[in-house]
Amino acid sequence: MNNINYNIEMEKIIDKNRKEGLKPKLLMQVCCAPCSTTVIHRIKDDFDIDMYFYNPMIYPRTELEKRSDYVEVLAKRIGLNGKVIVPANNASDFYEIAKKRKDSKEGGKACYECYRLRLEETAKYAKENGYDYFCTTLSISPYKNSKWINEIGRDLEEEYGVKYLYSDFKKRNGYKMSIELSKKYQLYRQSYCGCVFSYNEMLEHNEKMRERNTDK
């Protein structure tokens, strides 16, 4: 599936369901509250959404809990009728990927495997609990590879027999909208992706910026 506009693919799915009078049950893997804002606004009228906060790589644990808490806050403030599901999020789930990530920057092969880890757990839960579709908010970010995300979703749809909602939520100014909606709903916006490696990269970047400003 090369050079595909995944936003258009999503709109085709939604249009088909509307014509058939369907409002499917969807399990949405959420990485954080800010990224979820635009997504919920865009698809809440066409799906019964439950939010699935599975992100075992987030470091430190206090950060994971803070992001999880704000997903709950968003669900209440935005008036979502569905559930917020928070599984165990065991850091050990990320261990094998972490060994690869330590030698690469964000956006490399280890990140692909991290996408797959989270999406596969979502597909499994969707299969076990009778959802019609599963999806993720990850594509809202301009730093995430939407092609990878959608190819993983396609493969997991075939493997688990649950429909995947193709998407590229950064389209139609989705990321900009998420910033505006985060302010509206007074949400915590994190300053790094989540794992210990992106956390350290953020600290290194901040230190370089401080040194640069000191030298001026």
C-alpha positions as CSV (number, residue, x, y, z in Angstrom):
1,M,0.0,0.0,0.0
2,N,2.3,2.8,-1.3
3,N,1.4,6.4,-1.7
4,I,-2.0,6.0,-0.2
5,N,-3.9,8.8,1.4
6,Y,-5.0,7.1,4.6
7,N,-7.3,9.9,5.5
8,I,-9.3,9.3,2.3
9,E,-9.3,5.5,3.1
10,M,-10.8,6.3,6.5
11,E,-13.5,8.5,4.9
12,K,-14.4,5.7,2.5
13,I,-14.9,3.3,5.5
14,I,-17.0,5.9,7.3
15,D,-19.1,6.7,4.3
16,K,-19.8,3.0,3.7
17,N,-20.9,2.5,7.3
18,R,-23.1,5.5,7.2
19,K,-24.9,4.3,4.0
20,E,-25.5,0.9,5.7
21,G,-26.8,2.7,8.9
22,L,-24.0,1.3,11.0
23,K,-22.2,2.8,14.0
24,P,-19.5,0.2,14.8
25,K,-17.9,-0.4,18.1
26,L,-14.3,0.8,18.0
27,L,-11.3,0.2,20.3
28,M,-8.9,3.2,20.0
29,Q,-5.4,2.9,21.3
30,V,-4.5,6.2,22.7
31,C,-0.9,7.5,23.4
32,C,-2.0,10.5,25.4
33,A,-4.9,12.9,25.9
34,P,-3.7,15.7,23.6
35,C,-3.4,13.4,20.6
36,S,-6.8,12.0,21.3
37,T,-8.7,15.3,21.1
38,T,-8.8,15.7,17.3
39,V,-9.4,12.0,16.7
40,I,-12.4,11.9,19.0
41,H,-13.9,15.1,17.5
42,R,-13.4,13.6,14.0
43,I,-14.9,10.2,14.4
44,K,-17.1,10.2,17.6
45,D,-20.4,10.6,15.5
46,D,-19.6,7.5,13.5
47,F,-18.2,5.0,16.1
48,D,-18.9,4.0,19.6
49,I,-15.4,4.6,21.0
50,D,-13.6,3.0,23.9
51,M,-10.2,4.4,24.7
52,Y,-7.4,1.9,25.3
53,F,-4.3,3.3,27.1
54,Y,-1.6,0.7,26.4
55,N,1.9,2.3,26.4
56,P,4.3,0.2,28.4
57,M,7.3,2.1,27.2
58,I,6.5,5.4,28.9
59,Y,9.2,6.5,31.4
60,P,9.2,7.2,34.3
61,R,6.2,5.5,35.9
62,T,4.9,8.9,37.2
63,E,4.8,10.1,33.6
64,L,2.8,7.1,32.5
65,E,0.3,7.6,35.4
66,K,0.0,11.3,34.6
67,R,-0.8,10.7,30.9
68,S,-3.2,8.0,31.9
69,D,-5.0,10.3,34.4
70,Y,-5.4,13.0,31.7
71,V,-6.9,10.5,29.3
72,E,-9.6,10.1,31.9
73,V,-9.9,13.8,32.3
74,L,-10.3,14.3,28.6
75,A,-13.0,11.6,28.4
76,K,-15.0,13.5,31.0
77,R,-14.5,17.0,29.6
78,I,-15.2,16.0,26.0
79,G,-18.3,14.0,27.0
80,L,-17.2,10.6,25.6
81,N,-19.8,8.0,26.3
82,G,-17.4,5.0,26.0
83,K,-14.9,3.6,28.5
84,V,-11.3,4.3,29.3
85,I,-9.5,1.0,29.6
86,V,-6.0,1.0,31.2
87,P,-4.3,-2.4,31.1
88,A,-1.2,-3.3,33.2
89,N,1.4,-1.5,31.1
90,N,4.2,-3.6,32.2
91,A,7.6,-2.1,31.3
92,S,8.9,-5.6,30.7
93,D,6.7,-5.7,27.5
94,F,9.1,-3.1,26.1
95,Y,12.3,-4.8,27.1
96,E,13.3,-6.4,23.8
97,I,12.5,-3.3,21.8
98,A,14.4,-1.1,24.3
99,K,17.6,-3.1,23.6
100,K,17.4,-2.0,20.0
101,R,16.1,1.6,20.7
102,K,19.2,2.5,22.8
103,D,21.4,2.5,19.7
104,S,19.0,4.5,17.5
105,K,17.2,7.8,17.3
106,E,13.5,8.3,17.3
107,G,11.9,7.2,14.1
108,G,14.0,4.2,13.5
109,K,13.3,0.4,13.3
110,A,12.8,0.1,17.1
111,C,10.0,2.7,16.9
112,Y,8.3,0.6,14.2
113,E,8.4,-2.4,16.6
114,C,7.0,-0.1,19.4
115,Y,4.1,0.8,17.1
116,R,3.4,-2.8,16.5
117,L,3.6,-3.8,20.1
118,R,0.9,-1.3,21.0
119,L,-1.3,-2.0,18.0
120,E,-1.1,-5.8,18.4
121,E,-2.1,-5.6,22.1
122,T,-5.0,-3.4,21.0
123,A,-6.0,-5.9,18.2
124,K,-5.9,-8.8,20.7
125,Y,-8.1,-7.0,23.2
126,A,-10.5,-5.9,20.4
127,K,-10.8,-9.5,19.2
128,E,-11.3,-10.9,22.7
129,N,-14.0,-8.3,23.6
130,G,-16.1,-8.2,20.4
131,Y,-15.1,-4.9,18.9
132,D,-15.9,-4.2,15.2
133,Y,-12.8,-2.0,14.6
134,F,-9.6,-1.0,16.2
135,C,-7.3,2.0,15.5
136,T,-4.7,4.3,17.1
137,T,-4.2,8.0,17.6
138,L,-0.5,7.8,16.8
139,S,-0.8,9.2,13.3
140,I,-1.9,12.6,14.6
141,S,1.8,13.3,15.3
142,P,4.0,14.7,12.5
143,Y,6.8,12.7,14.1
144,K,5.2,9.4,13.6
145,N,5.3,7.3,10.4
146,S,1.7,6.9,9.2
147,K,2.7,4.5,6.4
148,W,4.2,2.1,9.0
149,I,1.3,2.5,11.3
150,N,-1.3,1.7,8.7
151,E,0.7,-1.2,7.3
152,I,0.9,-2.7,10.8
153,G,-2.8,-2.2,11.2
154,R,-3.6,-3.9,7.9
155,D,-1.4,-6.9,8.9
156,L,-3.1,-7.2,12.3
157,E,-6.5,-7.0,10.7
158,E,-5.7,-10.1,8.7
159,E,-4.1,-11.8,11.7
160,Y,-6.8,-11.2,14.2
161,G,-9.9,-10.8,12.1
162,V,-10.9,-7.4,13.5
163,K,-11.3,-4.5,11.0
164,Y,-8.6,-1.8,11.2
165,L,-9.6,1.8,10.7
166,Y,-7.1,3.3,8.3
167,S,-6.2,6.9,9.2
168,D,-3.8,9.8,9.0
169,F,-5.2,12.1,11.6
170,K,-2.6,14.8,11.0
171,K,-4.4,15.5,7.7
172,R,-6.8,18.4,7.7
173,N,-4.7,20.3,10.2
174,G,-5.3,17.6,12.7
175,Y,-2.1,18.2,14.7
176,K,-2.7,22.0,14.9
177,M,-6.3,21.3,16.0
178,S,-5.0,19.0,18.8
179,I,-2.9,21.8,20.2
180,E,-5.9,24.1,20.2
181,L,-8.2,21.5,21.8
182,S,-5.6,20.7,24.4
183,K,-5.8,24.3,25.5
184,K,-9.5,24.3,25.4
185,Y,-9.8,21.2,27.6
186,Q,-6.8,22.3,29.8
187,L,-4.8,19.1,29.2
188,Y,-1.2,18.3,30.1
189,R,1.0,18.2,27.0
190,Q,4.1,16.2,27.3
191,S,7.4,17.3,25.8
192,Y,8.8,13.9,24.6
193,C,7.5,10.8,23.0
194,G,7.5,8.6,26.1
195,C,10.3,6.0,26.4
196,V,13.5,6.6,28.4
197,F,15.5,7.1,25.3
198,S,13.2,9.9,24.0
199,Y,13.3,11.3,27.6
200,N,17.0,11.5,27.5
201,E,17.1,12.9,24.0
202,M,14.8,15.7,25.3
203,L,17.1,16.4,28.2
204,E,20.1,16.6,25.8
205,H,18.2,18.9,23.5
206,N,17.2,21.2,26.4
207,E,20.8,21.3,27.6
208,K,22.1,22.2,24.2
209,M,19.5,25.0,24.0
210,R,20.6,26.3,27.4
211,E,24.2,26.3,26.4
212,R,23.4,28.1,23.1
213,N,21.5,30.8,24.9
214,T,24.3,31.2,27.5
215,D,26.8,31.8,24.7
216,K,24.8,34.6,23.1
